[in-house]
């Protein structure tokens, strides 16, 4: 593909942030197709769907089965790569360059700009305009995949965050459970109350160096910013941005959370599942794992993320179904991608309980699939959540951000100094 050298230069094969890895496959050609790639009547059309999460394979297969039942001339196979650092994107870029990328594949907003520029994505604007997608999906989720007025993906799902807690640890400490109406100050007070009442080696909370689930939420709620509108400057030098980060460092310094180095080695999710922390923030994608953990599944629940300065502070992200520009069956691939955003498909996905379906009339099924938990905490204020800041250099920017902020979290340097160095390096990156 003519622009593949350009996308390689953008570094998108580098390791992405946790949770953004994936798999890919090859596009199959049928025995006969017209110039637009659509199958002739009677021909068997073979499509591939590229995904990266084994936990969602069954959900995707159920959706495929339903589609194939309605379209008996279409056969769709799943191409999955194990959840590894960056492997999905590396393989996707390589297969796109060779003309063998999956016909339809999962895409996140962190890679959208580079993939649009690289010529990998089919323009779905007309197909989406002819569907009911714009009437049934939040404008933010649809616009996540719009660049220069063109739609490049059908929203698949979204993830927000909630505060999880271990009821047994709270009961042992004789402390009341968290509530949906807590503030950040309430969270600190609750963690402080727990601190001396928990078993040895157990912490009240966890504050890892995590942008989406922790500090971006408070940065935005505090009036700070990460990227300006044209992605030419970063906001790390803004005092409000730094206040939204410092609040988590303060909890570590107060002994309310394990150290950043401990959390880097073990992970907040693993520590929560190992009952080493009483509370943690977690994205909705963690619900299936928590619910299947025999150690904690009957001891835990969640509430809404505490407000910060009186503002609902939550970040929203998610995935979309994109179509490969070079697909030999592009018209059929578009039809399938649009159907995956239908009420029927999104209901099937939602009922599996693995993710929150992006379609508004299907979001209810996520909570119903795990009724033992207060999963409305994830959707109650989703319309007010902040989208992640993205640009063509997002992968490099996030890696840079983690490197510099870790120095502040570990006490190697002050947050102000870390942000000063980060801003200088990040702004130079954006200027390239």
C-alpha positions as CSV (number, residue, x, y, z in Angstrom):
1,X,0.0,0.0,0.0
2,X,1.4,3.3,-1.1
3,X,1.3,4.9,2.4
4,X,2.7,2.0,4.4
5,X,6.2,3.5,4.7
6,X,4.6,6.6,6.1
7,X,2.8,4.7,8.8
8,X,5.9,2.7,9.7
9,X,7.7,6.0,10.2
10,X,5.1,7.1,12.6
11,X,6.2,4.3,14.9
12,X,2.8,2.6,15.3
13,X,4.4,-0.8,15.5
14,X,5.8,0.2,18.9
15,X,4.4,-1.3,22.1
16,X,1.2,0.4,23.0
17,X,-0.4,1.0,26.4
18,X,-1.7,-1.9,28.3
19,X,-5.0,-3.2,27.0
20,X,-4.4,-2.0,23.4
21,X,-2.8,-5.1,21.9
22,X,-4.2,-7.3,19.2
23,X,-4.3,-9.9,16.4
24,X,-5.0,-10.0,12.7
25,X,-5.5,-12.4,9.8
26,X,-5.9,-12.5,6.1
27,X,-8.6,-11.5,3.7
28,X,-10.1,-14.2,1.6
29,X,-11.2,-13.8,-2.0
30,X,-14.3,-15.5,-3.4
31,X,-14.2,-17.2,-6.8
32,X,-15.9,-14.3,-8.5
33,X,-16.4,-10.6,-7.6
34,X,-17.3,-7.4,-9.4
35,X,-15.0,-4.3,-9.7
36,X,-16.2,-2.9,-6.3
37,X,-15.5,-6.2,-4.5
38,X,-19.0,-7.2,-3.8
39,X,-19.9,-10.8,-4.5
40,X,-22.1,-11.9,-7.4
41,X,-25.4,-13.6,-6.7
42,X,-24.8,-17.2,-5.6
43,X,-21.1,-16.8,-4.8
44,X,-19.9,-17.6,-1.3
45,X,-18.3,-14.6,0.3
46,X,-15.6,-15.3,2.8
47,X,-14.7,-12.5,5.3
48,X,-12.3,-12.3,8.2
49,X,-12.7,-10.4,11.4
50,X,-9.6,-9.4,13.3
51,X,-9.8,-9.2,17.1
52,X,-7.4,-9.4,20.0
53,X,-9.3,-10.5,23.1
54,X,-9.8,-14.2,23.8
55,X,-12.4,-13.3,26.4
56,X,-14.5,-11.8,23.6
57,X,-14.1,-14.5,21.1
58,X,-17.4,-16.2,22.1
59,X,-19.3,-12.9,21.9
60,X,-17.9,-12.2,18.4
61,X,-18.7,-15.7,17.3
62,X,-22.3,-15.4,18.4
63,X,-22.6,-12.2,16.5
64,X,-21.1,-13.8,13.4
65,X,-23.5,-16.8,13.7
66,X,-26.5,-14.5,13.8
67,X,-25.2,-12.6,10.7
68,X,-24.5,-15.7,8.8
69,X,-28.0,-17.0,9.6
70,X,-29.4,-13.9,7.9
71,X,-26.8,-14.0,5.0
72,X,-26.4,-17.6,3.9
73,X,-23.9,-16.6,1.2
74,X,-21.4,-15.1,3.7
75,X,-18.9,-17.0,5.8
76,X,-16.9,-15.1,8.4
77,X,-13.8,-16.4,10.3
78,X,-12.2,-14.9,13.3
79,X,-8.5,-14.1,13.2
80,X,-7.1,-13.6,16.8
81,X,-3.7,-12.8,18.1
82,X,-2.9,-13.3,21.8
83,X,-3.0,-10.3,24.1
84,X,0.6,-9.2,23.7
85,X,2.4,-5.9,23.7
86,X,1.8,-4.3,20.4
87,X,1.6,-7.5,18.3
88,X,-1.8,-6.8,16.8
89,X,-0.7,-3.5,15.4
90,X,2.6,-4.8,14.1
91,X,0.9,-7.7,12.3
92,X,-2.0,-5.5,11.0
93,X,0.4,-3.0,9.4
94,X,2.5,-5.8,7.9
95,X,-0.6,-7.6,6.5
96,X,-2.1,-4.4,5.2
97,X,1.2,-3.7,3.4
98,X,0.9,-7.1,1.8
99,X,-2.8,-6.7,0.9
100,X,-3.9,-9.5,3.3
101,X,-5.3,-7.6,6.3
102,X,-8.6,-8.8,7.8
103,X,-11.6,-7.4,5.9
104,X,-13.1,-6.1,9.2
105,X,-11.0,-5.5,12.3
106,X,-11.0,-3.9,15.7
107,X,-9.6,-0.4,15.9
108,X,-9.1,2.0,18.8
109,X,-8.9,5.7,18.7
110,X,-5.2,5.7,19.7
111,X,-4.3,4.3,16.3
112,X,-7.0,6.0,14.2
113,X,-5.0,9.1,13.0
114,X,-2.0,7.1,11.9
115,X,-4.1,4.5,10.1
116,X,-6.1,7.1,8.3
117,X,-2.8,8.7,7.2
118,X,-1.5,5.3,6.3
119,X,-4.4,4.5,3.9
120,X,-5.4,1.4,5.7
121,X,-9.0,2.4,6.5
122,X,-12.1,2.4,4.3
123,X,-14.3,5.5,4.4
124,X,-17.6,4.3,5.9
125,X,-19.3,7.7,5.8
126,X,-22.0,6.7,3.2
127,X,-22.7,3.4,4.8
128,X,-23.1,5.0,8.2
129,X,-25.2,7.8,6.9
130,X,-27.6,5.1,5.4
131,X,-27.9,3.3,8.7
132,X,-29.4,4.2,12.1
133,X,-26.1,4.5,13.8
134,X,-26.0,8.3,14.3
135,X,-29.5,8.1,15.9
136,X,-28.6,5.4,18.4
137,X,-25.0,6.0,19.5
138,X,-23.6,8.8,21.6
139,X,-22.2,11.6,19.4
140,X,-18.9,11.4,21.2
141,X,-18.5,7.7,20.4
142,X,-19.4,8.2,16.7
143,X,-17.1,11.3,16.4
144,X,-14.2,9.3,18.0
145,X,-13.7,7.8,14.5
146,X,-14.3,10.8,12.4
147,X,-11.5,12.7,10.7
148,X,-11.9,15.5,8.2
149,X,-15.6,14.8,8.1
150,X,-15.2,11.1,7.2
151,X,-16.3,8.1,9.4
152,X,-13.7,5.3,9.7
153,X,-15.3,2.9,12.1
154,X,-18.6,1.7,13.6
155,X,-18.5,2.1,17.4
156,X,-18.3,-1.4,19.0
157,X,-18.2,-0.8,22.8
158,X,-16.9,1.7,25.3
159,X,-15.2,1.5,28.7
160,X,-15.4,3.9,31.6
161,X,-14.2,3.5,35.2
162,X,-15.6,2.7,38.6
163,X,-14.3,2.4,42.2
164,X,-14.2,-1.2,43.3
165,X,-14.0,-2.3,46.9
166,X,-13.6,-5.6,49.0
167,X,-16.6,-5.8,51.4
168,X,-14.8,-8.4,53.5
169,X,-11.9,-6.1,54.2
170,X,-14.2,-3.2,55.0
171,X,-16.2,-5.5,57.4
172,X,-13.1,-6.6,59.1
173,X,-12.0,-3.0,59.6
174,X,-15.5,-2.0,60.8
175,X,-15.6,0.8,58.1
176,X,-18.6,1.7,56.0
177,X,-18.6,0.9,52.3
178,X,-17.9,3.5,49.6
179,X,-21.0,5.2,48.0
180,X,-21.9,6.6,44.6
181,X,-21.9,10.2,45.8
182,X,-18.3,10.3,47.2
183,X,-15.8,13.1,46.4
184,X,-12.1,12.7,46.1
185,X,-11.7,14.1,49.6
186,X,-14.2,11.5,50.9
187,X,-12.0,8.8,49.2
188,X,-8.9,10.1,51.0
189,X,-10.8,10.2,54.3
190,X,-12.1,6.7,53.8
191,X,-8.6,5.4,52.9
192,X,-7.2,7.1,55.9
193,X,-9.8,5.5,58.2
194,X,-9.0,2.1,56.8
195,X,-5.2,2.5,57.0
196,X,-4.6,1.3,60.5
197,X,-7.5,-1.2,60.6
198,X,-6.5,-3.5,57.7
199,X,-4.3,-6.6,58.1
200,X,-0.6,-6.2,57.7
201,X,0.5,-5.8,54.1
202,X,-2.9,-4.7,53.0
203,X,-3.3,-1.1,51.7
204,X,-6.5,1.0,51.5
205,X,-6.1,2.0,47.9
206,X,-3.8,1.9,44.8
207,X,-2.3,4.7,42.8
208,X,-0.4,3.3,39.8
209,X,1.0,5.5,37.0
210,X,-2.1,5.1,34.9
211,X,-3.4,7.8,32.6
212,X,-6.9,6.6,31.5
213,X,-8.2,5.2,34.8
214,X,-6.5,7.5,37.3
215,X,-4.9,10.9,36.5
216,X,-6.5,11.9,33.2
217,X,-9.8,11.8,35.0
218,X,-8.7,14.3,37.7
219,X,-6.7,16.4,35.3
220,X,-9.8,17.1,33.2
221,X,-12.1,17.5,36.1
222,X,-9.6,20.1,37.5
223,X,-9.7,22.1,34.3
224,X,-6.3,20.8,33.1
225,X,-5.4,19.5,29.7
226,X,-3.1,17.2,27.8
227,X,-3.2,18.1,24.2
228,X,-4.5,21.3,22.5
229,X,-7.0,21.0,19.6
230,X,-4.5,20.8,16.8
231,X,-2.1,18.5,18.7
232,X,0.8,21.0,18.5
233,X,1.3,21.5,22.3
234,X,0.9,19.6,25.5
235,X,-0.5,20.9,28.8
236,X,1.9,19.3,31.3
237,X,3.1,22.7,32.4
238,X,-0.3,23.9,33.4
239,X,-0.8,24.1,37.2
240,X,-4.3,22.6,36.9
241,X,-2.9,19.7,35.0
242,X,-0.3,19.1,37.7
243,X,-2.8,19.3,40.5
244,X,-4.8,16.6,38.8
245,X,-1.7,14.3,38.9
246,X,-0.3,15.4,42.3
247,X,-3.5,14.2,44.2
248,X,-2.6,10.6,43.5
249,X,1.1,11.0,44.4
250,X,-0.1,12.6,47.7
251,X,-2.0,9.3,48.5
252,X,1.2,7.3,47.9
253,X,3.2,9.7,50.1
254,X,0.5,9.3,52.9
255,X,1.0,5.5,52.9
256,X,-2.6,5.0,51.5
257,X,-1.3,3.1,48.4
258,X,1.6,0.8,47.7
259,X,4.6,2.5,46.1
260,X,4.7,3.1,42.3
261,X,7.5,0.6,41.9
262,X,5.4,-2.1,43.7
263,X,2.4,-1.4,41.5
264,X,4.6,-1.5,38.4
265,X,5.8,-4.9,39.3
266,X,2.5,-6.5,40.5
267,X,-0.3,-4.3,39.1
268,X,-3.3,-2.8,40.9
269,X,-5.7,-5.4,39.4
270,X,-3.6,-8.3,40.6
271,X,-3.2,-6.8,44.1
272,X,-7.0,-6.2,44.3
273,X,-7.7,-9.8,43.2
274,X,-5.1,-11.0,45.8
275,X,-6.8,-9.0,48.5
276,X,-3.8,-6.8,49.0
277,X,-5.7,-3.6,48.5
278,X,-9.2,-2.7,49.8
279,X,-10.2,-0.4,46.9
280,X,-9.1,0.3,43.4
281,X,-10.2,2.0,40.2
282,X,-10.9,-0.3,37.3
283,X,-12.2,0.0,33.8
284,X,-15.3,-1.9,32.8
285,X,-13.2,-4.3,30.8
286,X,-12.1,-5.8,34.1
287,X,-15.6,-7.0,35.2
288,X,-15.4,-10.4,33.5
289,X,-12.1,-11.1,35.2
290,X,-13.2,-9.9,38.6
291,X,-16.5,-11.9,38.3
292,X,-14.7,-15.1,37.5
293,X,-12.2,-14.9,40.3
294,X,-13.3,-17.4,42.9
295,X,-11.3,-15.6,45.6
296,X,-13.1,-12.3,45.4
297,X,-16.1,-12.5,43.2
298,X,-18.6,-12.8,46.1
299,X,-16.8,-10.2,48.2
300,X,-16.7,-7.2,45.9
301,X,-18.8,-4.4,44.5
302,X,-18.3,-1.1,42.8
303,X,-19.5,2.5,43.0
304,X,-19.1,5.6,40.8
305,X,-15.7,7.2,40.5
306,X,-15.6,10.0,43.2
307,X,-16.0,13.5,41.9
308,X,-13.1,15.9,41.8
309,X,-13.7,19.6,42.7
310,X,-17.4,18.9,42.3
311,X,-17.0,17.6,38.7
312,X,-17.8,14.1,37.4
313,X,-14.4,12.8,36.5
314,X,-14.4,9.8,34.1
315,X,-12.6,9.0,30.9
316,X,-14.3,7.1,28.1
317,X,-12.6,5.0,25.5
318,X,-13.6,2.1,23.4
319,X,-13.3,0.1,20.2
320,X,-14.7,0.3,16.7
321,X,-15.2,-2.0,13.7
322,X,-13.1,-0.8,10.8
323,X,-13.0,-2.0,7.2
324,X,-9.7,-2.6,5.4
325,X,-9.4,-0.3,2.4
326,X,-7.7,-3.1,0.4
327,X,-10.4,-5.7,1.1
328,X,-11.3,-7.8,-2.0
329,X,-14.9,-7.9,-0.6
330,X,-15.2,-4.3,0.6
331,X,-18.9,-3.9,-0.1
332,X,-19.7,-7.1,1.9
333,X,-17.3,-6.1,4.6
334,X,-19.0,-2.7,5.0
335,X,-22.4,-4.4,5.3
336,X,-21.1,-6.7,8.0
337,X,-19.4,-3.8,9.9
338,X,-22.6,-1.8,9.8
339,X,-24.6,-4.8,11.0
340,X,-22.3,-5.1,13.9
341,X,-23.6,-1.8,15.1
342,X,-27.3,-2.9,14.8
343,X,-29.6,-3.4,17.7
344,X,-29.5,-7.2,17.3
345,X,-25.7,-7.4,17.2
346,X,-25.1,-5.0,20.0
347,X,-27.7,-6.9,22.2
348,X,-25.9,-10.2,21.6
349,X,-22.6,-8.6,22.6
350,X,-24.1,-6.9,25.7
351,X,-25.8,-10.0,27.0
352,X,-22.4,-11.8,27.2
353,X,-21.4,-9.2,29.8
354,X,-17.8,-8.8,28.6
355,X,-18.1,-5.2,27.5
356,X,-20.6,-2.3,27.4
357,X,-22.1,-2.2,24.0
358,X,-21.8,1.2,22.4
359,X,-25.3,1.4,21.1
360,X,-27.5,3.2,23.6
361,X,-30.4,0.7,23.6
362,X,-28.0,-2.1,24.3
363,X,-26.0,-0.6,27.2
364,X,-28.4,-2.1,29.8
365,X,-27.4,-5.6,29.1
366,X,-23.9,-5.2,30.5
367,X,-25.3,-4.6,34.0
368,X,-28.0,-7.3,33.6
369,X,-25.3,-9.9,32.8
370,X,-23.7,-9.3,36.2
371,X,-26.6,-8.2,38.4
372,X,-24.7,-8.9,41.6
373,X,-22.7,-5.8,41.1
374,X,-23.6,-2.1,40.8
375,X,-22.5,-1.9,37.2
376,X,-24.7,1.2,36.6
377,X,-21.6,3.0,38.1
378,X,-20.1,2.6,34.6
379,X,-22.9,4.1,32.6
380,X,-24.7,6.6,34.9
381,X,-22.5,9.5,33.7
382,X,-21.0,8.1,30.6
383,X,-22.3,11.0,28.5
384,X,-20.2,13.4,30.6
385,X,-17.0,11.4,30.4
386,X,-13.9,12.8,28.7
387,X,-12.6,11.2,25.6
388,X,-8.9,10.3,25.6
389,X,-6.5,12.9,23.9
390,X,-5.3,11.3,20.7
391,X,-3.0,12.2,17.8
392,X,-0.8,10.4,15.3
393,X,2.0,10.2,17.9
394,X,-0.2,9.0,20.7
395,X,1.8,5.8,21.4
396,X,5.1,7.7,21.7
397,X,3.5,10.4,23.8
398,X,2.0,8.0,26.3
399,X,5.2,6.1,26.7
400,X,7.1,9.4,27.2
401,X,4.4,10.5,29.7
402,X,4.8,7.3,31.7
403,X,8.6,7.5,31.8
404,X,8.6,11.1,33.1
405,X,5.7,10.8,35.6
406,X,7.1,7.6,37.1
407,X,10.1,9.8,38.3
408,X,7.6,12.0,40.2
409,X,5.6,9.1,41.5
410,X,8.8,7.4,42.9
411,X,10.1,10.6,44.4
412,X,13.1,10.8,42.0
413,X,12.1,14.3,41.2
414,X,9.3,16.8,41.9
415,X,6.2,16.6,39.8
416,X,6.9,20.2,38.5
417,X,10.4,19.2,37.3
418,X,9.1,16.0,35.8
419,X,6.3,17.8,33.9
420,X,8.8,20.5,32.8
421,X,11.0,17.8,31.2
422,X,8.0,16.0,29.9
423,X,6.6,19.1,28.2
424,X,9.8,20.0,26.5
425,X,10.3,16.5,25.1
426,X,6.6,16.0,24.2
427,X,6.3,19.3,22.5
428,X,9.4,18.6,20.5
429,X,7.9,15.2,19.4
430,X,4.7,17.0,18.3
431,X,6.7,19.5,16.3
432,X,8.4,16.8,14.2
